[in-house]
Amino acid sequence: MATIRTRKNRDGKVMYTAQIRINKDGVQVYQESQSFERKKAAEVWAKRRETELNAPGAIERMKTSTTTLSDIIDQYLEEVGKARPLGKTKEATLRWIGRSYLGQLTDVEITSQAIVDYALWRMEEEGGAVKPQTAGNDLAHLGSVLSLANAAWGYEIDPTVMMRARMVLKGLGYKMKSRERDRRPELGELDRLLTMFFRSHASRPSSMPMAKIVAFALFSTRRQEEIVRIRWSDLDEKRQAVLVRDMKNPGDKWGNNVWCHLPDEAWAIIQSMPRVYDEIFPYTVDAIQGAWIRGCKMALIEDLNFHDLRHEGVSRLFEMDWDIPRVASVSGHRNWNSMRRYTHLHGRGDKYAGWQWLPKVLEAKAVFGEWVDRKKRSAKAAAV
């Protein structure tokens, strides 16, 4: 019933296409095909699909189902997006999946085997040659869609397919969960970064004050998306605290507003900012991330993420002998298990005591350029 054909792509790469045709009374009633980089993978897929299609009523269900996974993802983005905003990464990942070959499968074709095949394909060159952890992130976001597909909208998708697919991938030896990161910036790396940021700001005084943003992220332990949302009205002068809106947490990212203490250094940096707009740092995550990447590249710093500043800030507080509740009052963590991921101590004491850059950061003038004003006017116009 199945045939395996060999073909070459334009780049000379050999592909194996498994094609299934089903005939009844001399008439073809069903066909489907799938391409793979390995012949063995094509053979395994063909054998599995033959078994599935031999089940009573399988072909009839396949022929009558017209709703694709891409359609289901679009419905998820529209309906769930109305209830609560979705993160940019999650939305982008789901749209990418919808455009992939997996998105063209109908609801009855979404099986645990299909998900396993997709994960393996993502880790191959044709699918992007991503790391297992990245493929795991794809499955995590897709799992949110599949968990609602049957119960909420009645699509023919077994709600256990994702769980079983993950069990198979784990059995195959793939570690789909992200490894805990222990990278912390070194003082020498920060020296090079801030030197470059100050030099850039001196040549363009109205450019984004990255030195202030970097120092604030380090001392406050705040994430990029949290920094750009902080408003002057979110400050509590008496408690030296800030209301962090929509703080990320394992349960829910939106509507989770938490009051966090600001250490003296972070508080002083905020007070050095001009009160012009509602937001204290009226920039965008994309602008900060772009400047950070360019800065690390120019400073010859490898494998350092902006988020590592939060890691540094939390670890620093523990090195200063702060206890768990006091550190959590700054970081916003709810439990020790989630906080532990950010705790990799390099000794005791405060290595930032007398840090040469803090006075320079506080003295530096932040001037908002025309592009910030234009962005703020566009945002107001859109709100109206």
C-alpha positions as CSV (number, residue, x, y, z in Angstrom):
1,M,0.0,0.0,0.0
2,A,2.9,2.4,0.7
3,T,5.8,3.3,-1.6
4,I,9.1,5.1,-0.8
5,R,10.5,7.3,-3.6
6,T,13.9,8.9,-3.6
7,R,14.4,12.4,-5.0
8,K,17.0,15.1,-4.9
9,N,16.5,18.7,-3.9
10,R,18.1,21.5,-5.9
11,D,21.0,21.5,-3.5
12,G,21.6,17.9,-4.2
13,K,20.3,16.7,-0.9
14,V,18.5,13.3,-1.0
15,M,15.0,13.1,0.3
16,Y,12.7,10.1,0.8
17,T,9.0,10.5,0.1
18,A,6.6,8.0,1.5
19,Q,3.3,7.8,-0.3
20,I,0.2,5.9,0.7
21,R,-2.6,5.1,-1.7
22,I,-5.7,3.2,-0.7
23,N,-7.9,1.6,-3.4
24,K,-11.4,0.0,-3.0
25,D,-13.0,-1.9,-5.8
26,G,-10.4,-0.6,-8.2
27,V,-11.0,3.1,-7.2
28,Q,-8.5,5.2,-5.3
29,V,-10.3,6.5,-2.2
30,Y,-7.5,8.0,-0.3
31,Q,-3.8,9.1,-0.6
32,E,-1.3,11.1,1.4
33,S,2.5,11.5,1.4
34,Q,5.3,12.8,3.6
35,S,9.0,13.5,3.0
36,F,11.9,12.7,5.2
37,E,15.7,13.1,5.2
38,R,16.2,9.5,6.3
39,K,14.8,6.4,4.6
40,K,14.2,4.7,7.9
41,A,12.0,7.5,9.1
42,A,9.9,7.3,6.0
43,E,9.5,3.6,6.4
44,V,8.4,4.0,10.1
45,W,5.9,6.7,9.2
46,A,4.4,4.7,6.4
47,K,4.0,1.6,8.6
48,R,2.4,3.6,11.4
49,R,0.0,5.4,9.0
50,E,-1.0,2.2,7.4
51,T,-2.0,0.8,10.8
52,E,-3.9,3.9,11.7
53,L,-5.8,4.0,8.4
54,N,-6.8,0.3,8.8
55,A,-8.8,1.2,11.9
56,P,-12.6,1.1,11.4
57,G,-13.9,4.4,10.1
58,A,-10.4,6.0,9.9
59,I,-10.6,6.8,6.2
60,E,-14.1,8.2,6.4
61,R,-13.0,10.5,9.2
62,M,-10.0,11.6,7.3
63,K,-12.1,12.4,4.2
64,T,-14.7,14.4,6.1
65,S,-12.4,16.4,8.3
66,T,-11.4,19.7,6.7
67,T,-10.2,21.7,9.8
68,T,-6.5,22.0,9.9
69,L,-4.2,22.6,12.9
70,S,-3.5,26.0,11.4
71,D,-7.2,26.8,11.6
72,I,-7.3,25.7,15.2
73,I,-4.3,27.8,16.1
74,D,-5.9,30.9,14.5
75,Q,-9.1,30.2,16.6
76,Y,-6.9,29.9,19.7
77,L,-5.1,33.1,19.0
78,E,-8.3,35.0,18.4
79,E,-10.5,33.6,21.3
80,V,-7.8,33.2,24.0
81,G,-6.2,36.5,22.9
82,K,-9.5,38.3,23.7
83,A,-9.5,36.9,27.3
84,R,-5.8,37.7,28.0
85,P,-2.9,39.0,26.0
86,L,-0.5,36.3,24.6
87,G,3.2,36.8,24.8
88,K,5.0,37.8,21.6
89,T,7.2,34.6,21.7
90,K,4.2,32.3,22.1
91,E,2.2,34.0,19.4
92,A,5.1,34.0,16.9
93,T,5.9,30.3,17.7
94,L,2.2,29.2,17.1
95,R,2.0,31.2,13.9
96,W,5.2,29.5,12.7
97,I,3.8,26.1,13.5
98,G,0.6,27.0,11.6
99,R,2.7,27.7,8.5
100,S,4.7,24.5,8.8
101,Y,3.7,21.2,7.3
102,L,2.2,20.2,10.7
103,G,-0.2,23.1,10.4
104,Q,-1.6,21.6,7.3
105,L,-2.7,18.4,9.0
106,T,-6.3,18.0,9.9
107,D,-7.5,17.6,13.5
108,V,-7.9,13.8,13.1
109,E,-4.3,13.6,11.8
110,I,-2.8,15.3,15.0
111,T,-1.6,12.2,16.8
112,S,1.2,11.7,19.3
113,Q,3.2,10.2,16.5
114,A,2.6,13.3,14.3
115,I,3.9,15.5,17.2
116,V,6.9,13.3,17.7
117,D,7.7,13.4,13.9
118,Y,7.4,17.2,14.1
119,A,9.8,17.5,17.0
120,L,12.3,15.3,15.3
121,W,11.9,17.3,12.0
122,R,12.5,20.5,13.9
123,M,15.8,19.1,15.1
124,E,16.9,18.2,11.6
125,E,18.3,20.6,9.1
126,E,15.1,20.9,7.0
127,G,13.2,21.9,10.1
128,G,15.7,24.5,11.3
129,A,18.2,22.2,13.1
130,V,17.1,23.6,16.5
131,K,18.2,22.3,19.8
132,P,15.9,19.9,21.7
133,Q,15.0,22.6,24.2
134,T,13.8,24.8,21.4
135,A,11.7,22.0,20.0
136,G,10.4,21.5,23.5
137,N,9.3,25.1,23.7
138,D,7.4,24.6,20.4
139,L,5.6,21.7,22.0
140,A,4.9,23.6,25.2
141,H,3.1,26.4,23.2
142,L,1.3,23.9,21.0
143,G,0.2,22.0,24.0
144,S,-1.8,25.1,25.1
145,V,-3.8,24.9,21.9
146,L,-4.3,21.1,21.9
147,S,-5.5,21.1,25.5
148,L,-8.5,23.2,24.4
149,A,-9.2,21.8,20.9
150,N,-11.4,19.0,21.9
151,A,-13.0,20.2,25.2
152,A,-13.7,23.8,24.1
153,W,-14.3,23.4,20.3
154,G,-15.0,19.7,19.8
155,Y,-12.2,19.0,17.4
156,E,-11.1,15.4,16.9
157,I,-7.9,15.7,18.9
158,D,-7.1,13.3,21.8
159,P,-6.2,15.6,24.8
160,T,-3.5,13.2,25.8
161,V,-1.5,13.3,22.5
162,M,1.0,15.9,23.8
163,M,1.7,14.0,27.0
164,R,2.3,10.7,25.1
165,A,4.5,12.5,22.5
166,R,6.7,13.9,25.3
167,M,7.0,10.4,26.9
168,V,8.1,9.0,23.5
169,L,10.7,11.8,23.0
170,K,12.0,11.3,26.6
171,G,12.2,7.5,25.9
172,L,14.3,8.3,22.8
173,G,16.7,10.2,24.9
174,Y,15.9,13.8,24.0
175,K,15.9,16.4,26.8
176,M,13.3,18.8,25.8
177,K,13.4,21.0,28.8
178,S,15.7,24.0,28.9
179,R,18.8,23.6,31.0
180,E,19.2,25.9,34.0
181,R,21.5,28.7,33.1
182,D,24.3,29.7,35.4
183,R,25.9,32.5,33.3
184,R,26.7,35.7,35.3
185,P,28.4,38.8,33.9
186,E,31.9,39.4,35.0
187,L,33.0,42.9,36.2
188,G,35.4,43.1,33.3
189,E,32.6,42.4,30.9
190,L,30.4,45.1,32.4
191,D,33.3,47.5,32.3
192,R,33.6,47.0,28.5
193,L,29.9,47.2,28.0
194,L,29.3,50.3,30.0
195,T,32.4,52.0,28.4
196,M,30.9,51.4,25.0
197,F,27.4,52.5,26.0
198,F,28.7,55.7,27.6
199,R,30.8,56.4,24.5
200,S,27.8,55.9,22.3
201,H,25.6,58.1,24.4
202,A,28.2,60.9,24.4
203,S,28.1,61.0,20.6
204,R,24.3,60.9,20.6
205,P,22.9,62.4,23.9
206,S,19.3,61.7,22.9
207,S,19.9,58.0,22.3
208,M,18.7,55.4,24.8
209,P,20.6,55.6,28.1
210,M,21.6,51.9,28.0
211,A,24.1,52.3,30.9
212,K,21.2,53.4,33.2
213,I,19.0,50.6,31.9
214,V,21.7,48.0,32.4
215,A,22.6,49.2,35.9
216,F,18.9,49.4,36.9
217,A,18.2,45.8,35.6
218,L,21.2,44.5,37.6
219,F,20.3,46.2,40.9
220,S,16.5,45.9,40.7
221,T,16.6,42.3,39.2
222,R,13.8,43.4,36.8
223,R,13.2,41.8,33.3
224,Q,13.2,43.9,30.1
225,E,9.4,43.8,29.6
226,E,8.9,44.8,33.3
227,I,11.3,47.7,33.0
228,V,9.5,49.4,30.1
229,R,6.1,49.0,31.8
230,I,7.1,50.8,35.0
231,R,5.3,54.1,35.5
232,W,6.0,57.0,37.9
233,S,2.6,56.3,39.4
234,D,3.8,52.7,40.2
235,L,6.3,54.0,42.8
236,D,5.7,53.9,46.5
237,E,8.0,56.5,47.9
238,K,7.5,55.6,51.6
239,R,8.2,51.9,51.0
240,Q,10.8,52.4,48.3
241,A,8.9,49.9,46.2
242,V,7.6,49.5,42.7
243,L,4.4,47.9,41.4
244,V,5.7,45.4,38.8
245,R,2.7,44.8,36.4
246,D,2.1,41.4,34.7
247,M,5.0,39.8,36.4
248,K,5.9,36.5,34.8
249,N,5.2,33.4,36.9
250,P,4.7,29.7,36.1
251,G,0.9,29.9,36.5
252,D,0.0,33.0,34.6
253,K,1.9,36.0,33.1
254,W,-1.0,38.5,32.9
255,G,-2.8,40.3,35.7
256,N,0.0,39.2,38.2
257,N,0.9,42.6,39.7
258,V,3.4,42.4,42.5
259,W,5.0,45.1,44.7
260,C,8.8,44.7,44.8
261,H,11.3,46.5,47.0
262,L,13.9,48.5,45.1
263,P,17.4,48.4,46.6
264,D,19.1,51.7,47.2
265,E,21.1,51.6,44.0
266,A,18.0,50.9,41.8
267,W,16.0,53.5,43.6
268,A,18.7,56.1,43.0
269,I,18.8,55.3,39.3
270,I,15.1,55.8,38.9
271,Q,15.3,59.1,40.7
272,S,17.9,60.2,38.2
273,M,15.5,59.8,35.3
274,P,13.6,62.9,34.0
275,R,9.8,62.9,34.6
276,V,8.6,63.5,31.1
277,Y,6.3,60.6,30.2
278,D,4.1,58.3,32.2
279,E,6.7,55.5,31.8
280,I,10.1,55.9,33.6
281,F,11.9,54.2,30.8
282,P,9.7,55.0,27.7
283,Y,11.4,52.5,25.4
284,T,10.6,49.1,23.9
285,V,11.9,45.7,24.6
286,D,13.0,45.4,21.0
287,A,15.1,48.6,21.3
288,I,16.7,47.4,24.5
289,Q,17.4,44.0,23.1
290,G,18.9,45.3,19.9
291,A,21.2,47.7,21.7
292,W,22.3,44.9,24.1
293,I,23.1,42.5,21.3
294,R,25.1,45.2,19.4
295,G,26.9,46.2,22.6
296,C,27.9,42.6,23.4
297,K,29.2,42.1,19.9
298,M,31.2,45.3,19.9
299,A,32.6,44.5,23.4
300,L,33.5,41.0,22.3
301,I,31.3,39.4,24.9
302,E,29.9,36.0,24.1
303,D,26.9,34.1,25.4
304,L,25.6,36.9,27.7
305,N,21.9,37.6,27.8
306,F,20.2,40.7,29.1
307,H,18.3,38.3,31.4
308,D,21.6,37.3,33.0
309,L,21.5,40.7,34.7
310,R,18.6,39.5,36.8
311,H,20.5,36.3,37.6
312,E,23.4,38.5,38.7
313,G,21.2,40.7,40.8
314,V,19.5,37.9,42.7
315,S,22.8,36.1,43.3
316,R,24.4,39.3,44.5
317,L,21.8,39.7,47.2
318,F,22.4,36.2,48.5
319,E,26.2,36.9,48.5
320,M,25.4,39.9,50.7
321,D,23.8,37.5,53.2
322,W,20.2,38.5,52.6
323,D,17.8,35.8,53.6
324,I,15.2,34.2,51.2
325,P,12.2,36.4,52.2
326,R,14.2,39.6,51.8
327,V,15.6,38.6,48.4
328,A,12.1,37.5,47.3
329,S,10.8,41.0,48.2
330,V,13.1,42.4,45.5
331,S,12.9,39.6,42.9
332,G,9.2,38.9,43.3
333,H,9.7,35.1,43.5
334,R,6.9,33.2,45.2
335,N,8.9,30.1,46.2
336,W,12.4,28.9,46.7
337,N,12.3,26.4,43.8
338,S,11.8,29.1,41.2
339,M,14.3,31.4,42.9
340,R,17.0,28.7,43.1
341,R,17.5,28.8,39.3
342,Y,18.9,32.3,39.7
343,T,21.2,31.5,42.6
344,H,24.8,30.7,41.7
345,L,27.1,32.2,44.3
346,H,30.6,33.3,43.7
347,G,31.7,34.0,47.2
348,R,30.4,36.4,49.9
349,G,30.1,40.1,50.2
350,D,29.1,42.8,47.7
351,K,31.4,43.0,44.8
352,Y,29.6,46.1,43.6
353,A,30.5,48.1,46.8
354,G,32.3,51.2,45.6
355,W,31.6,50.2,42.0
356,Q,33.1,53.0,39.8
357,W,30.1,52.9,37.3
358,L,27.3,53.7,39.7
359,P,28.2,57.4,40.3
360,K,28.7,57.8,36.5
361,V,25.3,56.2,35.8
362,L,23.6,58.5,38.3
363,E,25.2,61.7,37.0
364,A,24.5,60.8,33.3
365,K,21.7,62.9,31.7
366,A,18.9,61.0,30.0
367,V,17.4,63.0,27.1
368,F,14.4,61.7,25.2
369,G,14.9,62.0,21.5
370,E,12.3,62.8,18.8
371,W,11.8,59.1,18.1
372,V,10.5,58.5,21.6
373,D,8.2,61.4,21.4
374,R,6.9,60.2,18.0
375,K,6.4,56.7,19.5
376,K,4.4,58.2,22.4
377,R,2.2,60.3,20.1
378,S,1.5,57.3,17.9
379,A,0.5,55.2,20.9
380,K,-1.9,57.9,22.1
381,A,-3.4,58.2,18.6
382,A,-3.9,54.5,18.4
383,A,-5.6,54.5,21.8
384,V,-8.1,57.1,20.7
